[in-house]
Amino acid sequence: MPDLDLTFPTVTQYASPDLIAAIVYDGHDRGADPRWAETGAPDVDTYRTWCGHMCGMACLRMALLARNGDAPTLFELLDGARKYGAYTEDADTGAIHGLIYAPFTQYVHDVHHLRAEVHPALTVSELLALLDSGWLVMASVHKEIRRPENPAPGKGGHLVLVTGRHGDTVHFRNPSGHTEQARTVNLPVVKFAEFFAGRGVSVT
């Protein structure tokens, strides 16, 4: 089925889309991305540290671009979200935790003037109803949704932006898709459900 929203912007959490496969499957150094500065990162080490955690910022950037064609860089969005507590870092290990939905939605409302709602428990039927009402949904899925031909190894841990649906097919943008087809996706609802954790954030 052809994508019904081909004009919707696609933003990846890694600066070079053509390096995503090597980064996520072959151990390619994230800091060796020649386009890292385009994300707004202050230096390559900061990019290397954070790019694997930027799926939520990529989803937000797509929503903002869809609104009026303009949006801050990924790292400008990250800086704003961190000020609201949408990410935390462990003082001892440096481990990054987030995206934390409640402070994120407050940030989106206050700074970017978008309506956003947290859905800690979201059924597939409820997600479809949100789409039918014109909402975008940042849905928590397993990262291996990029290869839906394989059995789902789990649910959640990664965010994709669900942009609409046509019948029993959902359309979404995956910030860590390793191919063009894996970034701009049409997937049967039943297959999407195998990866979907039943939570997310709706934005309009």
C-alpha contacts under 8 A as a table, 3 or more apart, distances in Angstrom:
res1	aa1	res2	aa2	distance
1	M	186	N	7.47
2	P	186	N	7.94
3	D	6	L	5.83
3	D	171	H	7.06
3	D	185	V	7.61
3	D	186	N	6.49
4	L	166	H	7.95
4	L	171	H	7.80
5	D	8	F	5.46
5	D	163	T	7.73
5	D	164	G	7.90
5	D	171	H	7.81
6	L	9	P	7.93
8	F	62	M	7.85
8	F	66	A	6.32
9	P	62	M	5.74
9	P	65	L	6.74
9	P	66	A	6.46
10	T	62	M	6.36
10	T	173	R	6.40
10	T	175	P	7.67
10	T	183	R	7.36
10	T	184	T	7.31
11	V	58	A	5.64
11	V	59	C	7.34
11	V	61	R	7.16
11	V	62	M	6.06
11	V	175	P	6.02
12	T	15	A	6.71
12	T	16	S	7.95
12	T	17	P	6.58
12	T	55	C	7.58
12	T	58	A	6.03
12	T	174	N	7.36
12	T	175	P	4.07
12	T	176	S	5.96
12	T	177	G	7.66
13	Q	51	C	5.98
13	Q	52	G	7.15
13	Q	53	H	7.91
13	Q	54	M	5.28
13	Q	55	C	5.51
13	Q	57	M	7.59
13	Q	58	A	5.52
13	Q	74	L	7.82
13	Q	175	P	5.26
13	Q	176	S	6.24
14	Y	17	P	6.45
14	Y	20	I	6.84
14	Y	36	W	7.75
14	Y	51	C	5.92
14	Y	52	G	7.56
14	Y	175	P	7.78
14	Y	176	S	7.23
15	A	33	D	6.91
15	A	35	R	5.46
15	A	36	W	5.35
15	A	38	E	6.71
15	A	39	T	6.31
16	S	19	L	5.52
16	S	20	I	6.99
16	S	33	D	6.52
16	S	34	P	7.58
16	S	35	R	6.08
16	S	36	W	7.68
17	P	20	I	5.44
17	P	178	H	7.07
17	P	179	T	7.79
18	D	21	A	7.15
18	D	178	H	7.33
18	D	179	T	7.51
19	L	22	A	5.35
19	L	23	I	6.14
19	L	33	D	7.49
19	L	178	H	7.76
20	I	23	I	4.99
20	I	24	V	5.99
20	I	176	S	6.82
20	I	177	G	7.16
20	I	178	H	5.01
20	I	179	T	7.96
21	A	24	V	5.44
21	A	25	Y	5.72
21	A	26	D	7.19
21	A	178	H	4.68
21	A	179	T	7.42
22	A	25	Y	5.48
22	A	26	D	4.71
22	A	27	G	6.42
22	A	28	H	5.32
23	I	26	D	5.83
23	I	27	G	5.31
23	I	28	H	4.45
23	I	29	D	6.59
23	I	30	R	6.31
24	V	27	G	6.45
24	V	28	H	7.57
24	V	178	H	8.00
25	Y	28	H	7.99
28	H	32	A	7.70
29	D	32	A	5.35
29	D	33	D	7.58
29	D	48	R	7.98
30	R	33	D	5.86
30	R	47	Y	7.81
30	R	48	R	5.25
30	R	51	C	7.77
31	G	36	W	7.46
31	G	44	V	5.76
31	G	45	D	6.64
31	G	47	Y	6.73
31	G	48	R	4.82
33	D	36	W	5.56
34	P	37	A	7.92
35	R	38	E	5.70
35	R	39	T	7.85
36	W	39	T	5.90
36	W	40	G	7.81
36	W	41	A	7.03
36	W	44	V	6.71
36	W	47	Y	6.61
37	A	40	G	5.50
37	A	41	A	5.72
37	A	42	P	7.44
37	A	43	D	7.35
37	A	44	V	7.52
38	E	41	A	7.52
38	E	73	T	7.78
39	T	73	T	5.61
39	T	74	L	5.30
39	T	75	F	6.07
40	G	73	T	5.50
40	G	74	L	6.37
40	G	75	F	5.13
40	G	76	E	6.64
41	A	44	V	7.04
41	A	46	T	6.39
41	A	47	Y	5.54
41	A	74	L	7.93
41	A	75	F	5.50
42	P	46	T	6.73
42	P	47	Y	7.68
43	D	46	T	5.53
43	D	47	Y	6.47
44	V	47	Y	4.96
44	V	48	R	6.08
45	D	48	R	5.00
45	D	49	T	6.21
46	T	49	T	5.13
46	T	50	W	6.16
47	Y	50	W	5.35
47	Y	51	C	5.56
48	R	51	C	5.92
48	R	52	G	7.80
49	T	52	G	7.24
50	W	53	H	5.39
50	W	54	M	6.57
51	C	54	M	5.28
52	G	55	C	7.47
53	H	56	G	7.67
53	H	96	I	7.89
53	H	98	G	7.74
54	M	57	M	5.15
54	M	58	A	6.15
54	M	74	L	7.60
54	M	78	L	7.80
55	C	58	A	5.08
55	C	59	C	6.25
55	C	158	H	6.77
55	C	159	L	5.66
55	C	160	V	7.17
55	C	175	P	5.60
55	C	176	S	7.21
56	G	59	C	5.05
56	G	60	L	6.22
56	G	99	L	6.65
56	G	138	M	7.61
56	G	159	L	5.91
56	G	160	V	7.72
57	M	60	L	5.00
57	M	61	R	6.03
57	M	74	L	5.94
57	M	77	L	6.29
57	M	78	L	6.41
58	A	61	R	5.02
58	A	62	M	6.24
58	A	74	L	6.50
58	A	175	P	6.16
59	C	62	M	5.18
59	C	63	A	6.38
59	C	138	M	6.82
59	C	159	L	7.51
59	C	160	V	6.60
59	C	161	L	5.51
59	C	173	R	7.95
59	C	175	P	7.10
60	L	63	A	5.08
60	L	64	L	6.24
61	R	64	L	5.11
61	R	65	L	6.08
61	R	71	A	6.01
61	R	72	P	7.24
61	R	73	T	7.62
61	R	74	L	6.96
61	R	77	L	7.78
62	M	65	L	5.09
62	M	66	A	6.05
63	A	66	A	5.11
63	A	67	R	6.34
63	A	136	L	7.78
63	A	203	V	7.91
64	L	67	R	5.09
64	L	68	N	6.80
64	L	69	G	7.13
64	L	70	D	6.54
64	L	71	A	5.54
65	L	68	N	5.69
65	L	69	G	4.21
65	L	70	D	4.99
65	L	71	A	5.56
66	A	69	G	5.83
67	R	70	D	7.75
72	P	76	E	5.81
72	P	77	L	6.25
73	T	76	E	5.14
73	T	77	L	6.31
74	L	77	L	5.19
74	L	78	L	6.16
75	F	78	L	4.68
75	F	79	D	6.01
76	E	79	D	5.15
76	E	80	G	6.38
77	L	80	G	5.18
77	L	81	A	6.16
78	L	81	A	5.07
78	L	82	R	6.02
79	D	82	R	5.20
79	D	83	K	6.38
80	G	83	K	5.27
80	G	84	Y	6.79
80	G	107	Y	7.26
81	A	84	Y	5.26
81	A	85	G	6.50
81	A	86	A	5.30
81	A	87	Y	7.17
81	A	103	P	7.71
81	A	104	F	6.07
81	A	107	Y	6.13
82	R	85	G	4.92
82	R	86	A	5.29
82	R	87	Y	5.39
82	R	88	T	7.49
83	K	86	A	7.54
84	Y	103	P	5.64
84	Y	104	F	6.93
84	Y	106	Q	7.63
84	Y	107	Y	6.16
85	G	88	T	6.54
85	G	100	I	7.58
85	G	103	P	5.86
85	G	104	F	7.52
86	A	98	G	6.20
86	A	99	L	5.61
86	A	100	I	4.72
86	A	101	Y	6.78
86	A	102	A	7.56
86	A	103	P	5.17
86	A	104	F	5.05
87	Y	96	I	6.90
87	Y	97	H	5.56
87	Y	98	G	4.56
87	Y	99	L	5.69
87	Y	100	I	6.19
88	T	96	I	5.83
88	T	97	H	5.14
88	T	98	G	6.58
89	E	94	G	5.54
89	E	95	A	5.45
89	E	96	I	4.54
89	E	97	H	6.13
90	D	93	T	5.52
90	D	94	G	4.77
90	D	95	A	5.11
90	D	96	I	6.56
90	D	97	H	7.90
91	A	94	G	5.67
91	A	95	A	7.99
97	H	100	I	7.69
99	L	104	F	7.31
100	I	103	P	6.38
100	I	104	F	6.26
101	Y	104	F	5.01
101	Y	105	T	6.12
101	Y	118	V	6.24
101	Y	200	G	7.84
101	Y	201	V	7.04
102	A	105	T	5.37
102	A	106	Q	6.50
102	A	118	V	6.51
103	P	106	Q	5.03
103	P	107	Y	6.18
104	F	107	Y	5.05
104	F	108	V	6.19
105	T	108	V	4.99
105	T	109	H	6.13
105	T	115	R	7.95
105	T	116	A	5.43
105	T	117	E	6.49
105	T	118	V	7.12
105	T	201	V	7.81
106	Q	109	H	5.13
106	Q	110	D	5.99
106	Q	116	A	7.94
107	Y	110	D	5.22
107	Y	111	V	5.70
107	Y	112	H	7.42
108	V	111	V	5.64
108	V	112	H	5.12
108	V	113	H	6.37
108	V	114	L	5.83
108	V	115	R	7.39
108	V	116	A	6.94
109	H	112	H	5.76
109	H	113	H	4.62
109	H	114	L	4.99
109	H	115	R	5.74
109	H	116	A	6.71
110	D	113	H	5.79
114	L	203	V	6.76
114	L	204	T	6.09
115	R	203	V	5.71
115	R	204	T	5.39
116	A	201	V	6.65
116	A	202	S	5.45
116	A	203	V	4.40
116	A	204	T	6.53
117	E	201	V	5.58
117	E	202	S	5.30
117	E	203	V	6.72
118	V	200	G	6.33
118	V	201	V	4.68
118	V	202	S	6.68
119	H	122	L	5.74
119	H	199	R	5.40
119	H	200	G	5.25
119	H	201	V	5.70
119	H	202	S	7.47
120	P	198	G	7.47
120	P	199	R	4.86
120	P	200	G	6.53
121	A	198	G	5.58
121	A	199	R	5.04
121	A	200	G	7.96
122	L	126	E	6.10
122	L	127	L	6.53
122	L	198	G	4.66
122	L	199	R	4.95
122	L	200	G	7.22
123	T	126	E	5.11
123	T	127	L	6.24
123	T	198	G	5.63
123	T	199	R	7.84
124	V	127	L	4.99
124	V	128	L	6.24
124	V	189	V	7.94
124	V	193	A	6.87
124	V	198	G	7.21
125	S	128	L	5.14
125	S	129	A	6.24
126	E	129	A	4.97
126	E	130	L	6.26
127	L	130	L	5.14
127	L	131	L	6.40
127	L	137	V	7.38
128	L	131	L	5.06
128	L	132	D	6.17
128	L	165	R	7.35
129	A	132	D	4.99
129	A	133	S	6.26
130	L	133	S	5.08
130	L	134	G	6.55
130	L	135	W	5.37
130	L	136	L	7.47
130	L	137	V	7.61
130	L	202	S	7.64
131	L	134	G	5.19
131	L	135	W	5.07
131	L	136	L	6.26
131	L	137	V	7.37
131	L	162	V	7.95
131	L	163	T	7.13
131	L	164	G	5.36
131	L	165	R	6.82
132	D	135	W	7.38
132	D	164	G	7.36
132	D	165	R	7.63
134	G	164	G	7.88
134	G	204	T	7.24
135	W	163	T	7.76
135	W	202	S	6.19
135	W	203	V	5.70
135	W	204	T	5.06
136	L	161	L	6.81
136	L	162	V	5.86
136	L	163	T	5.20
136	L	164	G	7.21
136	L	202	S	5.60
136	L	203	V	5.15
136	L	204	T	6.18
137	V	161	L	5.69
137	V	162	V	5.06
137	V	163	T	6.84
137	V	200	G	6.79
137	V	201	V	5.72
137	V	202	S	4.31
137	V	203	V	6.16
138	M	159	L	5.94
138	M	160	V	5.55
138	M	161	L	4.57
138	M	162	V	6.22
138	M	200	G	5.42
138	M	201	V	5.06
138	M	202	S	6.08
138	M	203	V	7.67
139	A	159	L	5.41
139	A	160	V	5.52
139	A	161	L	6.36
139	A	162	V	6.82
139	A	196	F	7.20
139	A	197	A	7.92
139	A	198	G	7.82
139	A	199	R	6.33
139	A	200	G	4.49
139	A	201	V	6.62
140	S	155	K	7.68
140	S	156	G	4.76
140	S	157	G	6.17
140	S	158	H	5.46
140	S	159	L	4.75
140	S	160	V	6.80
140	S	196	F	5.98
140	S	197	A	5.58
140	S	198	G	7.07
140	S	199	R	5.87
140	S	200	G	5.52
141	V	145	I	7.07
141	V	155	K	5.40
141	V	156	G	3.91
141	V	157	G	6.10
141	V	158	H	5.30
141	V	159	L	6.06
141	V	160	V	7.16
141	V	195	F	5.08
141	V	196	F	4.36
141	V	197	A	5.61
142	H	145	I	5.90
142	H	152	A	7.48
142	H	153	P	7.55
142	H	154	G	5.91
142	H	155	K	4.63
142	H	156	G	4.40
142	H	157	G	5.62
142	H	158	H	5.67
142	H	195	F	5.20
142	H	196	F	6.78
142	H	197	A	7.68
143	K	146	R	6.51
143	K	156	G	7.48
143	K	157	G	6.87
143	K	158	H	5.38
143	K	159	L	7.99
143	K	176	S	7.74
144	E	147	R	5.52
144	E	148	P	6.99
144	E	152	A	6.88
144	E	153	P	7.39
144	E	195	F	7.88
145	I	148	P	5.04
145	I	152	A	7.26
145	I	192	F	7.65
145	I	195	F	6.29
146	R	174	N	7.51
146	R	176	S	7.66
146	R	177	G	5.51
146	R	178	H	7.03
146	R	182	A	5.15
146	R	183	R	7.66
147	R	150	N	6.00
147	R	182	A	7.34
148	P	151	P	7.03
148	P	152	A	7.27
148	P	191	K	7.27
152	A	155	K	7.42
152	A	194	E	6.07
152	A	195	F	5.75
153	P	195	F	7.95
154	G	195	F	6.33
155	K	194	E	7.23
155	K	195	F	4.70
155	K	196	F	5.40
155	K	197	A	4.79
156	G	159	L	7.80
156	G	195	F	6.82
156	G	196	F	6.07
156	G	197	A	4.67
159	L	174	N	7.56
159	L	175	P	7.84
160	V	172	F	6.63
160	V	173	R	5.86
160	V	174	N	4.85
160	V	175	P	6.55
161	L	172	F	5.38
161	L	173	R	5.20
161	L	174	N	6.64
162	V	170	V	7.14
162	V	171	H	5.85
162	V	172	F	4.06
162	V	173	R	6.45
163	T	170	V	7.82
163	T	171	H	5.68
163	T	172	F	5.30
163	T	173	R	7.40
164	G	170	V	5.99
164	G	171	H	5.27
164	G	172	F	7.14
165	R	168	D	7.15
165	R	169	T	5.51
165	R	170	V	4.16
165	R	171	H	5.50
166	H	169	T	5.29
166	H	170	V	6.45
166	H	171	H	7.95
167	G	170	V	7.95
168	D	188	P	5.81
168	D	189	V	5.49
169	T	186	N	6.28
169	T	187	L	5.41
169	T	188	P	4.36
169	T	189	V	5.41
170	V	186	N	5.68
170	V	187	L	5.48
170	V	188	P	6.24
170	V	189	V	5.99
170	V	192	F	7.85
171	H	184	T	7.60
171	H	185	V	5.60
171	H	186	N	4.64
171	H	187	L	6.62
172	F	183	R	7.90
172	F	184	T	6.25
172	F	185	V	5.30
172	F	186	N	6.69
173	R	183	R	5.34
173	R	184	T	4.99
173	R	185	V	6.17
174	N	177	G	5.25
174	N	182	A	6.75
174	N	183	R	4.63
174	N	184	T	6.72
174	N	185	V	7.51
175	P	183	R	6.50
176	S	183	R	7.02
177	G	180	E	7.07
177	G	181	Q	7.72
177	G	182	A	4.53
177	G	183	R	4.36
178	H	182	A	6.04
178	H	183	R	7.04
179	T	182	A	5.00
179	T	183	R	6.32
180	E	183	R	5.15
180	E	184	T	6.33
181	Q	184	T	5.46
181	Q	185	V	6.04
182	A	185	V	5.83
187	L	191	K	6.66
187	L	192	F	6.31
188	P	191	K	5.35
188	P	192	F	6.28
189	V	192	F	4.98
189	V	193	A	6.08
190	V	193	A	5.16
190	V	194	E	6.81
191	K	194	E	5.38
191	K	195	F	7.43
192	F	195	F	5.68
192	F	196	F	6.21
193	A	196	F	4.89
193	A	197	A	7.99
196	F	199	R	7.80
